[in-house]
Amino acid sequence: MFAVEDKIKGCLMKIGLPKVPATDRTPLVDCGLDSLFSVMLVFELDRTFGVRVPATDVTNENFATVEAIAGLIGRLGAKVAP
């Protein structure tokens, strides 16, 4: 079974983020996350976790790190089964 954070890292790899974060607290902007990758990531999170991320939740704070995204996923009530 994969942790939510591992699935998020998988999403980041699927969208082609230039670098995979070294830790769950590594700033994703340091890995190449920009507005285009953020939009792609929102769609991939929807596919992976079955959540719709409202536009109001697509913020620098919510997408700052893998840890922050995991918190958002939890708040949105995502399906976290393997």
C-alpha positions as CSV (number, residue, x, y, z in Angstrom):
1,M,0.0,0.0,0.0
2,F,1.3,3.4,-0.9
3,A,1.2,6.5,1.3
4,V,-0.7,9.5,0.1
5,E,2.7,11.3,-0.3
6,D,4.0,8.5,-2.5
7,K,1.0,8.7,-4.7
8,I,1.4,12.5,-5.0
9,K,5.1,12.0,-6.0
10,G,3.8,9.6,-8.6
11,C,1.5,12.3,-9.9
12,L,4.4,14.7,-10.1
13,M,6.4,12.3,-12.1
14,K,3.4,11.6,-14.5
15,I,3.0,15.3,-15.3
16,G,6.8,15.5,-16.0
17,L,7.9,17.8,-13.2
18,P,11.6,18.4,-13.9
19,K,12.8,17.2,-10.5
20,V,11.1,14.9,-7.9
21,P,11.2,16.5,-4.4
22,A,13.8,15.0,-2.1
23,T,11.5,15.1,0.9
24,D,7.8,15.8,1.5
25,R,8.8,19.3,2.7
26,T,10.9,20.3,-0.3
27,P,9.4,23.4,-2.0
28,L,7.9,22.3,-5.2
29,V,8.8,25.5,-6.9
30,D,12.4,24.4,-6.4
31,C,11.5,21.3,-8.4
32,G,10.1,23.3,-11.3
33,L,6.4,23.5,-10.3
34,D,4.8,26.5,-12.1
35,S,1.3,27.5,-13.1
36,L,1.2,25.1,-16.1
37,F,2.4,22.1,-14.0
38,S,-0.1,23.1,-11.3
39,V,-3.0,22.8,-13.7
40,M,-1.7,19.5,-14.9
41,L,-1.3,18.3,-11.3
42,V,-4.9,19.3,-10.4
43,F,-6.1,17.0,-13.2
44,E,-3.8,14.2,-12.1
45,L,-4.9,14.5,-8.5
46,D,-8.5,14.2,-9.6
47,R,-7.6,11.0,-11.5
48,T,-5.5,9.5,-8.8
49,F,-7.6,10.4,-5.7
50,G,-11.1,11.0,-7.1
51,V,-11.2,14.6,-5.8
52,R,-12.2,17.9,-7.5
53,V,-9.8,20.6,-6.4
54,P,-11.8,23.8,-6.4
55,A,-10.1,26.8,-8.0
56,T,-10.1,28.6,-4.7
57,D,-7.9,25.8,-3.3
58,V,-5.3,26.1,-6.0
59,T,-3.0,28.3,-4.0
60,N,0.8,28.6,-3.4
61,E,0.2,27.5,0.1
62,N,-1.8,24.3,-0.8
63,F,0.7,23.4,-3.5
64,A,3.9,24.4,-1.8
65,T,5.1,20.9,-0.8
66,V,4.0,17.3,-1.1
67,E,3.1,17.5,2.6
68,A,0.8,20.5,1.8
69,I,-0.9,18.7,-1.1
70,A,-1.4,15.7,1.2
71,G,-3.2,17.9,3.7
72,L,-5.4,19.3,0.9
73,I,-6.2,15.8,-0.3
74,G,-7.2,14.8,3.2
75,R,-9.4,17.9,3.6
76,L,-11.1,17.2,0.4
77,G,-12.0,13.7,1.5
78,A,-10.1,11.8,-1.1
79,K,-10.2,8.1,-1.7
80,V,-6.8,6.9,-0.5
81,A,-7.0,3.1,-1.2
82,P,-4.1,1.6,-3.0
